[in-house]
């Protein structure tokens, strides 16, 4: 009986999700609103620097600070 209830719940969830996806309208992102002010496009180097290099540098700086300022004593 437990498998039957689980199957029924799964079918209801899948059906509900499918109906919501079919009934939803697309987001009209192609039309501009009055308050839109798009920024200038980034170049490839700027994009890589902003989204790849900067987080890696920040990670390394934080890791280095934690390692240098670690107060615990190593027991050998």
N, C-alpha and C positions, 0 to 999 in steps of 0.2 A: 504494500500500500504506500510505503514511503517513496519508492521510485516513481510511482504513478503521480504523486503530488509534485515531486521535483520536475518531472517531465511536463506536467501541466503548467507549473510556474515558469519554466524555461520557455515554453511555447507562448505564454501570455507576454512575457518580457520581450521576446524576439518580435512578436507581432506588434506590440506597442511601439518598439523602436523603429520597425520598418514603416509603420504608418506615420510616425512623426517625421521621419526622413522624407517620405513621399509628399507629405502635406506642407512641409516648410518651403517658404519662398527663398530665392537666392538673395544674398545681401547685395544691394545695388551699390557696389563700391566704385563703379566706373564713373558715376555721375558725381560732380563736385558740388559741395555745399557752399553756402555763402562764407562760412568762416574758415574754409580750408586754405592753408598756406603751406604747400609742400616745400620741403627743404631741397636744396640742390643735391644732385646725385653724388654719391661717393665713388671715388675711383677704386680700382681693385686693391691697390696698395693700402689706401686708407681703410678699406673694409677689413683687410687681413690684419692690419695693425690694431684696429679697434676691437675686433671680435676674436682674434687669435693671440696676437702678441701681448696686448695689454693684460688680459686675464692670466696668461702664463707668467708674466713678470710680477703681477700682483701676488699670485700664488707663491712664487719663489721668494719674494720679499717677506711675506707672512711666515712661510716655513722657516726661513733663515732667522727671523726675529724670535720665533718660538724656540728654535734650537739654541740660539745664543743666550736667551734670557731664561732658559730652563733652570729652575732652582733645585730640582731633585738631584740627589747624589747617586751616582752609579755604584752599586755594590758588586765588587768582583769576587 
